Amino acid sequence: MHLFLQTLGFGLVTASIIAVASMGFTIQFGLTNVLNLSFGSIMTVGAFIGYLIEQAGVNAWWGLLFGGLGGAVLTLLLGRTVFKLYARRGTRLFEMVMVTLGLALVIEYIVDAISRAQLYSVSFPQGASVNIGPIILTVSQIIVIGIGIAIFLGLEGLLRHTRLGKALRAMALDPSLARSCGIPTGRIVNATWLLSGFLCGAAGVVYVINALSVTFSTGLDFLPTVLAAAILGGVGSPRGAALASLAMGLVTAFVAAAGGSAYSTVAAFGILVVVLLSKPSGLSTVAARRVELTL
């Protein structure tokens, strides 16, 4: 019973990390219709920025800001250049997936070359252990959970109670109608790249703070879990992504506790396969609603 409760605590921490990334991914996918497989590599870039911030002697929590900004700038740059260029040339949805996969590999191997494929450790203080009923968590783990909750609440408030959020939701439903109604669609797309990229980079930093290590493949290893949570939660729904992340975080944590940490990645891939089998229309929901990329 004690092991079950302790694993529950670890699952909540993992779910919070997945949620930060999957909420960013689902917003981006829901608006632009781009299944961006370079998302994981951008998460790696954010993770390394967090690592460099820590190595420079700056409080690692500042890495959240700088890692998020790095992810936002890189995502906007790719969105405004590569993605937009291919969209103007009439690239179709599946072809764009291949473009994002190529970008993911390019970014990964650049980071690989710079980092020389080494595992880097982060000496971030975890703080004292705190008993929350029968669950024991460190201060940093509680903060990670708090970050996930705060980002979820912030996104819900943004989407439901601000002009930007309402415009974003309108574009996700019908970009042509939104454009005809005078919504500055180009600015909304740019804001979406920035927001999703910031969450992607911040998720990488949160991962480093919890795992205390980073490699060139950190984000790509995490990507199947993020994809599965975004698809399971419903494309374009941060609330659904958060709930799906909670389920996946608990599942992967229990699998890791039962069979070793290596099996948690296997569980993530397995869940993604199950999701695609049970919801084969998950990836085509947006495509069925509109046939062009919104870039």
VOPAGU-2260 file (C-alpha; in pm, 1 decimal, decimal comma):
REM VOPAGU-2260
SITE   aa  ch    i         X         Y         Z
SITE  MET   A    0       0,0       0,0       0,0
SITE  HIS   A    1     287,0     234,3      85,1
SITE  LEU   A    2     448,5     165,7    -253,5
SITE  PHE   A    3     116,1     234,5    -426,9
SITE  LEU   A    4      77,2     572,3    -257,7
SITE  GLN   A    5     438,0     671,7    -323,4
SITE  THR   A    6     399,0     574,1    -688,1
SITE  LEU   A    7      82,5     785,2    -697,3
SITE  GLY   A    8     289,0    1087,3    -594,9
SITE  PHE   A    9     548,2    1019,9    -866,0
SITE  GLY   A   10     264,5     976,4   -1116,8
SITE  LEU   A   11     124,9    1320,6   -1032,4
SITE  VAL   A   12     465,5    1477,6   -1091,4
SITE  THR   A   13     505,1    1296,8   -1424,2
SITE  ALA   A   14     151,9    1393,3   -1523,5
SITE  SER   A   15     229,2    1759,4   -1456,1
SITE  ILE   A   16     529,1    1750,3   -1690,9
SITE  ILE   A   17     328,5    1572,9   -1961,3
SITE  ALA   A   18      43,6    1820,9   -1917,2
SITE  VAL   A   19     260,8    2129,5   -1970,5
SITE  ALA   A   20     391,0    1987,2   -2299,4
SITE  SER   A   21      64,6    1832,9   -2422,9
SITE  MET   A   22    -135,2    2150,7   -2361,3
SITE  GLY   A   23     113,7    2341,8   -2575,1
SITE  PHE   A   24     103,4    2075,5   -2843,7
SITE  THR   A   25    -276,0    2051,5   -2858,4
SITE  ILE   A   26    -317,9    2430,1   -2892,3
SITE  GLN   A   27     -69,3    2438,3   -3178,4
SITE  PHE   A   28    -215,9    2135,5   -3356,2
SITE  GLY   A   29    -575,5    2244,4   -3302,1
SITE  LEU   A   30    -519,5    2583,6   -3464,6
SITE  THR   A   31    -260,9    2524,2   -3738,0
SITE  ASN   A   32    -345,0    2162,0   -3825,7
SITE  VAL   A   33      30,0    2086,9   -3823,9
SITE  LEU   A   34     120,2    1759,4   -3650,6
SITE  ASN   A   35     452,1    1903,6   -3539,1
SITE  LEU   A   36     690,1    1615,4   -3464,7
SITE  SER   A   37     973,0    1863,7   -3406,2
SITE  PHE   A   38     795,7    1952,3   -3080,9
SITE  GLY   A   39    1004,2    1697,2   -2889,9
SITE  SER   A   40    1333,0    1834,4   -3024,1
SITE  ILE   A   41    1230,9    2187,7   -2925,8
SITE  MET   A   42    1158,3    2052,1   -2579,9
SITE  THR   A   43    1517,0    1921,8   -2573,3
SITE  VAL   A   44    1645,4    2267,8   -2663,4
SITE  GLY   A   45    1448,4    2414,8   -2373,4
SITE  ALA   A   46    1586,3    2144,8   -2142,9
SITE  PHE   A   47    1945,0    2229,0   -2237,8
SITE  ILE   A   48    1879,3    2599,8   -2187,8
SITE  GLY   A   49    1760,9    2515,7   -1837,6
SITE  TYR   A   50    2076,1    2309,5   -1784,6
SITE  LEU   A   51    2300,7    2595,0   -1902,6
SITE  ILE   A   52    2118,9    2839,3   -1676,0
SITE  GLU   A   53    2186,2    2609,4   -1379,7
SITE  GLN   A   54    2551,4    2568,0   -1479,5
SITE  ALA   A   55    2588,9    2946,5   -1493,8
SITE  GLY   A   56    2498,8    2960,8   -1125,7
SITE  VAL   A   57    2155,7    3113,1   -1181,4
SITE  ASN   A   58    1859,8    2972,2    -990,9
SITE  ALA   A   59    1726,0    2684,9   -1201,3
SITE  TRP   A   60    1371,4    2816,5   -1171,6
SITE  TRP   A   61    1478,5    3106,8   -1392,9
SITE  GLY   A   62    1545,4    2837,7   -1651,0
SITE  LEU   A   63    1168,6    2805,7   -1688,8
SITE  LEU   A   64    1155,0    3158,2   -1824,6
SITE  PHE   A   65    1462,2    3135,5   -2047,3
SITE  GLY   A   66    1387,3    2779,7   -2163,4
SITE  GLY   A   67    1032,1    2883,1   -2244,6
SITE  LEU   A   68    1150,0    3189,7   -2433,4
SITE  GLY   A   69    1400,7    2979,8   -2627,4
SITE  GLY   A   70    1126,2    2735,4   -2724,5
SITE  ALA   A   71     893,4    3021,7   -2820,1
SITE  VAL   A   72    1150,2    3191,8   -3044,9
SITE  LEU   A   73    1254,0    2866,7   -3214,8
SITE  THR   A   74     892,0    2759,5   -3273,0
SITE  LEU   A   75     796,2    3099,5   -3415,2
SITE  LEU   A   76    1101,8    3094,6   -3639,5
SITE  LEU   A   77    1012,1    2752,1   -3779,3
SITE  GLY   A   78     646,4    2848,1   -3814,6
SITE  ARG   A   79     717,2    3173,3   -3998,2
SITE  THR   A   80     982,0    3028,9   -4228,8
SITE  VAL   A   81     987,4    2654,2   -4294,1
SITE  PHE   A   82     623,2    2567,3   -4222,6
SITE  LYS   A   83     484,6    2874,1   -4397,8
SITE  LEU   A   84     709,9    2821,7   -4701,1
SITE  TYR   A   85     593,9    2463,2   -4747,8
SITE  ALA   A   86     229,7    2560,6   -4690,4
SITE  ARG   A   87     250,9    2824,4   -4964,8
SITE  ARG   A   88     384,0    2557,9   -5200,4
SITE  GLY   A   89      71,8    2351,5   -5144,7
SITE  THR   A   90     218,5    2093,9   -4907,9
SITE  ARG   A   91     -48,1    1855,3   -4784,2
SITE  LEU   A   92    -109,1    1744,9   -4427,5
SITE  PHE   A   93      84,8    1418,1   -4438,9
SITE  GLU   A   94     371,0    1578,8   -4631,4
SITE  MET   A   95     394,7    1846,1   -4361,4
SITE  VAL   A   96     428,2    1570,8   -4101,3
SITE  MET   A   97     734,2    1448,3   -4290,9
SITE  VAL   A   98     870,7    1803,6   -4294,1
SITE  THR   A   99     834,9    1830,1   -3916,5
SITE  LEU   A  100     996,7    1487,7   -3874,3
SITE  GLY   A  101    1291,5    1604,3   -4082,3
SITE  LEU   A  102    1322,8    1918,3   -3870,7
SITE  ALA   A  103    1310,5    1707,5   -3555,5
SITE  LEU   A  104    1603,7    1498,8   -3677,7
SITE  VAL   A  105    1801,2    1807,6   -3782,1
SITE  ILE   A  106    1755,6    1972,3   -3441,3
SITE  GLU   A  107    1828,5    1647,1   -3259,6
SITE  TYR   A  108    2155,0    1585,1   -3442,8
SITE  ILE   A  109    2265,9    1946,2   -3399,9
SITE  VAL   A  110    2213,9    1911,8   -3024,3
SITE  ASP   A  111    2379,2    1569,7   -3039,9
SITE  ALA   A  112    2687,5    1715,5   -3210,6
SITE  ILE   A  113    2713,6    2006,6   -2967,6
SITE  SER   A  114    2656,4    1792,9   -2656,9
SITE  ARG   A  115    2863,2    1500,6   -2793,7
SITE  ALA   A  116    2583,6    1259,9   -2699,5
SITE  GLN   A  117    2667,6    1284,1   -2330,4
SITE  LEU   A  118    2437,7    1260,1   -2031,0
SITE  TYR   A  119    2452,2    1582,5   -1831,0
SITE  SER   A  120    2358,6    1588,1   -1463,7
SITE  VAL   A  121    2187,2    1879,9   -1295,9
SITE  SER   A  122    2262,9    1950,7    -931,2
SITE  PHE   A  123    1932,7    2110,7    -848,0
SITE  PRO   A  124    1831,8    2100,8    -478,8
SITE  GLN   A  125    1511,9    1904,2    -434,8
SITE  GLY   A  126    1430,5    2050,5     -94,1
SITE  ALA   A  127    1298,3    1878,4     211,8
SITE  SER   A  128    1051,8    1590,6     199,6
SITE  VAL   A  129     692,5    1686,8     271,0
SITE  ASN   A  130     423,7    1447,0     389,8
SITE  ILE   A  131      88,3    1508,4     222,1
SITE  GLY   A  132    -114,5    1248,3     402,6
SITE  PRO   A  133      54,2     917,2     319,9
SITE  ILE   A  134     221,8    1062,5       7,0
SITE  ILE   A  135     580,0    1187,0      39,1
SITE  LEU   A  136     703,2    1449,8    -207,8
SITE  THR   A  137     996,4    1687,9    -216,7
SITE  VAL   A  138     946,7    2062,6    -228,3
SITE  SER   A  139    1058,2    2077,0    -593,1
SITE  GLN   A  140     812,0    1802,7    -688,1
SITE  ILE   A  141     528,8    1995,3    -522,5
SITE  ILE   A  142     634,7    2305,3    -717,8
SITE  VAL   A  143     634,5    2104,0   -1042,2
SITE  ILE   A  144     276,9    1993,7    -972,7
SITE  GLY   A  145     187,1    2352,9    -889,4
SITE  ILE   A  146     336,7    2472,2   -1219,2
SITE  GLY   A  147     122,7    2224,2   -1410,7
SITE  ILE   A  148    -192,7    2337,1   -1230,3
SITE  ALA   A  149    -107,5    2706,6   -1272,7
SITE  ILE   A  150     -46,1    2669,8   -1646,5
SITE  PHE   A  151    -372,6    2480,2   -1689,3
SITE  LEU   A  152    -569,9    2748,1   -1505,3
SITE  GLY   A  153    -389,7    3022,8   -1696,1
SITE  LEU   A  154    -469,0    2863,8   -2032,8
SITE  GLU   A  155    -832,6    2811,7   -1940,5
SITE  GLY   A  156    -858,9    3176,0   -1838,9
SITE  LEU   A  157    -681,7    3290,0   -2154,9
SITE  LEU   A  158    -901,9    3087,7   -2388,9
SITE  ARG   A  159   -1231,3    3173,2   -2222,6
SITE  HIS   A  160   -1194,6    3528,3   -2092,9
SITE  THR   A  161    -959,8    3718,5   -2325,9
SITE  ARG   A  162    -994,0    3853,6   -2680,4
SITE  LEU   A  163    -690,9    3653,6   -2788,6
SITE  GLY   A  164    -840,2    3334,1   -2653,2
SITE  LYS   A  165   -1176,6    3393,0   -2818,3
SITE  ALA   A  166   -1007,7    3472,9   -3150,4
SITE  LEU   A  167    -795,5    3159,5   -3120,7
SITE  ARG   A  168   -1102,3    2945,2   -3056,9
SITE  ALA   A  169   -1285,0    3105,6   -3349,6
SITE  MET   A  170    -995,8    3033,6   -3584,0
SITE  ALA   A  171    -972,6    2675,1   -3463,8
SITE  LEU   A  172   -1339,2    2624,9   -3553,8
SITE  ASP   A  173   -1341,8    2802,8   -3892,7
SITE  PRO   A  174   -1036,3    3003,6   -4005,7
SITE  SER   A  175   -1205,3    3132,8   -4321,8
SITE  LEU   A  176   -1502,1    3270,4   -4130,0
SITE  ALA   A  177   -1272,9    3419,2   -3865,5
SITE  ARG   A  178   -1072,3    3592,6   -4138,8
SITE  SER   A  179   -1386,6    3733,0   -4301,5
SITE  CYS   A  180   -1499,6    3868,6   -3964,3
SITE  GLY   A  181   -1186,2    4081,4   -3941,1
SITE  ILE   A  182    -983,7    3867,7   -3700,9
SITE  PRO   A  183    -609,3    3924,7   -3767,4
SITE  THR   A  184    -540,8    3559,7   -3839,8
SITE  GLY   A  185    -169,6    3609,5   -3904,5
SITE  ARG   A  186    -117,9    3760,0   -3560,1
SITE  ILE   A  187    -321,5    3484,7   -3397,4
SITE  VAL   A  188    -110,2    3217,7   -3565,9
SITE  ASN   A  189     207,0    3392,7   -3449,0
SITE  ALA   A  190      70,2    3412,6   -3095,5
SITE  THR   A  191      -8,1    3041,7   -3111,6
SITE  TRP   A  192     347,6    2955,7   -3219,5
SITE  LEU   A  193     484,2    3165,6   -2933,5
SITE  LEU   A  194     249,3    3022,1   -2672,5
SITE  SER   A  195     293,7    2658,4   -2771,3
SITE  GLY   A  196     670,4    2702,9   -2807,7
SITE  PHE   A  197     695,8    2862,9   -2465,3
SITE  LEU   A  198     509,7    2573,0   -2305,4
SITE  CYS   A  199     727,3    2326,1   -2497,6
SITE  GLY   A  200    1052,6    2484,1   -2379,2
SITE  ALA   A  201     921,5    2522,5   -2024,1
SITE  ALA   A  202     820,2    2155,1   -2020,7
SITE  GLY   A  203    1177,9    2062,8   -2108,4
SITE  VAL   A  204    1309,5    2264,4   -1814,3
SITE  VAL   A  205    1053,1    2114,6   -1575,3
SITE  TYR   A  206    1160,4    1770,1   -1692,7
SITE  VAL   A  207    1525,7    1850,0   -1616,3
SITE  ILE   A  208    1440,9    1985,4   -1271,4
SITE  ASN   A  209    1259,6    1662,0   -1188,7
SITE  ALA   A  210    1488,1    1409,6   -1364,8
SITE  LEU   A  211    1814,1    1592,9   -1279,1
SITE  SER   A  212    1963,5    1494,0   -1614,9
SITE  VAL   A  213    1937,4    1579,2   -1984,0
SITE  THR   A  214    2055,8    1425,8   -2313,0
SITE  PHE   A  215    2011,4    1509,5   -2681,3
SITE  SER   A  216    1715,4    1267,5   -2698,8
SITE  THR   A  217    1527,4    1387,9   -2389,5
SITE  GLY   A  218    1241,5    1551,7   -2578,6
SITE  LEU   A  219    1207,3    1284,1   -2845,8
SITE  ASP   A  220    1184,3    1013,6   -2579,0
SITE  PHE   A  221     904,6    1212,8   -2416,6
SITE  LEU   A  222     720,0    1293,0   -2741,2
SITE  PRO   A  223     510,1     971,4   -2770,3
SITE  THR   A  224     360,0    1039,7   -2428,3
SITE  VAL   A  225     282,2    1399,6   -2523,1
SITE  LEU   A  226     125,0    1294,2   -2853,2
SITE  ALA   A  227     -86,5    1027,0   -2687,9
SITE  ALA   A  228    -211,7    1269,7   -2422,0
SITE  ALA   A  229    -299,3    1536,1   -2682,0
SITE  ILE   A  230    -484,3    1286,9   -2903,5
SITE  LEU   A  231    -658,5    1109,2   -2617,1
SITE  GLY   A  232    -768,1    1442,7   -2468,1
SITE  GLY   A  233    -907,0    1571,0   -2797,8
SITE  VAL   A  234    -720,0    1791,8   -3041,8
SITE  GLY   A  235    -735,3    2158,2   -2941,9
SITE  SER   A  236    -857,0    2093,6   -2587,1
SITE  PRO   A  237    -612,6    2191,7   -2308,8
SITE  ARG   A  238    -857,7    2057,0   -2052,1
SITE  GLY   A  239    -872,8    1719,4   -2225,4
SITE  ALA   A  240    -493,7    1713,9   -2261,8
SITE  ALA   A  241    -453,6    1781,4   -1889,4
SITE  LEU   A  242    -691,4    1499,4   -1793,0
SITE  ALA   A  243    -527,2    1258,6   -2037,0
SITE  SER   A  244    -186,1    1357,5   -1901,3
SITE  LEU   A  245    -302,2    1271,1   -1552,3
SITE  ALA   A  246    -406,4     924,5   -1665,7
SITE  MET   A  247     -85,8     865,7   -1858,3
SITE  GLY   A  248     134,6     994,7   -1580,0
SITE  LEU   A  249     -20,1     750,5   -1336,3
SITE  VAL   A  250      -0,6     459,3   -1580,6
SITE  THR   A  251     365,1     515,4   -1669,0
SITE  ALA   A  252     456,7     560,7   -1302,3
SITE  PHE   A  253     288,1     235,8   -1199,5
SITE  VAL   A  254     448,9      49,4   -1490,0
SITE  ALA   A  255     789,8     186,5   -1391,6
SITE  ALA   A  256     735,8      82,3   -1029,3
SITE  ALA   A  257     627,3    -265,9   -1131,9
SITE  GLY   A  258     888,1    -346,2   -1395,6
SITE  GLY   A  259    1163,9     -86,9   -1389,4
SITE  SER   A  260    1202,5     260,0   -1533,4
SITE  ALA   A  261    1283,4     131,9   -1883,9
SITE  TYR   A  262     928,8      -1,0   -1916,6
SITE  SER   A  263     771,9     339,6   -1866,2
SITE  THR   A  264     880,1     442,3   -2216,8
SITE  VAL   A  265     743,0     115,7   -2352,9
SITE  ALA   A  266     414,6     193,1   -2177,0
SITE  ALA   A  267     405,5     536,6   -2340,0
SITE  PHE   A  268     443,2     384,4   -2686,4
SITE  GLY   A  269     185,4     118,7   -2598,7
SITE  ILE   A  270     -66,7     377,0   -2484,8
SITE  LEU   A  271     -13,2     573,2   -2806,4
SITE  VAL   A  272     -85,5     259,4   -3011,7
SITE  VAL   A  273    -395,9     183,1   -2807,2
SITE  VAL   A  274    -517,7     540,7   -2846,3
SITE  LEU   A  275    -473,3     529,6   -3223,4
SITE  LEU   A  276    -654,7     195,5   -3242,7
SITE  SER   A  277    -941,2     307,6   -3020,6
SITE  LYS   A  278    -964,3     658,6   -3171,9
SITE  PRO   A  279    -844,1     624,2   -3532,1
SITE  SER   A  280   -1009,7     952,8   -3618,0
SITE  GLY   A  281    -812,2    1138,3   -3351,4
SITE  LEU   A  282    -549,9    1264,3   -3594,2
SITE  SER   A  283    -800,0    1336,2   -3870,2
SITE  THR   A  284   -1057,5    1525,0   -3666,4
SITE  VAL   A  285    -913,2    1862,3   -3755,3
SITE  ALA   A  286    -839,9    1758,2   -4111,3
SITE  ALA   A  287   -1202,4    1657,0   -4156,4
SITE  ARG   A  288   -1308,3    2001,5   -4040,7
SITE  ARG   A  289   -1083,4    2188,2   -4286,0
SITE  VAL   A  290    -848,6    2066,7   -4553,7
SITE  GLU   A  291    -582,6    2339,8   -4554,2
SITE  LEU   A  292    -309,1    2430,8   -4312,3
SITE  THR   A  293    -364,9    2751,5   -4117,4
SITE  LEU   A  294     -29,3    2928,1   -4133,1
